[in-house]
Amino acid sequence: VGTLARLGANPSLALAEALPGAGPTTVYEPGITADEATERRTRFRGAVTALLAGGPA
């Protein structure tokens, strides 16, 4: 979004000039394991399926 804003504000900029020079300042890592994520996703999908079928969640 920032790159597009810079290009909009100054259309004479080359794309390379409008792109930020640095990478991300913060990296977020998952707070749960892959097994926990799978279990949560399975429960969620089961609840959605039951809801759409008109049964108890």
C-alpha positions in Angstrom: 0.0 0.0 0.0 2.8 2.4 0.9 4.5 1.7 -2.5 1.3 2.5 -4.4 0.9 5.7 -2.3 4.4 6.8 -3.1 3.9 6.1 -6.8 0.6 8.0 -6.7 2.1 11.0 -5.0 5.1 11.0 -7.4 4.4 9.2 -10.7 7.8 10.0 -12.0 9.4 7.5 -9.5 10.6 4.2 -10.9 9.2 1.2 -9.2 12.5 0.3 -7.6 12.6 3.8 -6.1 9.2 3.5 -4.6 9.7 0.0 -3.0 10.9 0.0 0.6 14.5 -0.9 1.1 14.2 -2.9 4.3 12.5 -6.1 5.1 10.0 -6.6 7.9 10.9 -5.3 11.3 8.8 -7.9 13.2 8.3 -11.5 12.5 5.4 -13.3 14.2 5.7 -17.0 15.0 2.7 -19.3 15.8 2.0 -19.6 19.5 0.6 -23.2 19.1 2.0 -26.4 17.7 0.9 -27.8 14.3 -1.0 -30.6 16.2 -2.9 -28.1 18.3 -3.8 -26.1 15.2 -5.0 -29.2 13.5 -7.1 -30.2 16.5 -8.6 -26.7 16.7 -9.4 -26.6 13.0 -11.1 -30.0 13.2 -13.3 -28.8 16.1 -14.1 -25.6 14.3 -15.1 -27.4 11.1 -17.2 -29.9 13.0 -19.0 -27.0 14.7 -19.6 -25.2 11.4 -20.8 -28.5 9.8 -23.3 -29.1 12.7 -24.5 -25.5 12.5 -25.1 -25.6 8.8 -26.9 -29.0 9.2 -29.2 -27.5 11.9 -27.8 -29.6 14.7 -26.2 -28.7 18.0 -22.8 -27.1 17.7 
